[in-house]
C-alpha cells in the first residue's frame, strides 16, 4: 500500500496513536467513514443525473398540428 511495508505502516499507526490518543482515533475513523459515505452518495447522484434519459416526449396524437 503506497509502497510501504508492514513495518512502516505499524510505525505510522503507532505515531498516530501517540499524537491523538486512543479515545480520539475511533471518533476520527467514524468521521472519515461518514465523509466517505456522503462523497459516494453525492457521486452516485451526479452519475444518475448525467446518465438519466431525457428523451423528448412524443407528440400528442389528439392535439392538432399547428
Secondary structure, 3 states (H helix, E strand, C coil): CCCCCHHHHHHHHHHHHHHHCHHHHHHHHHHHHHHHHHHHHHHHHHHHHHHCCCCCCCCCCCCCCC
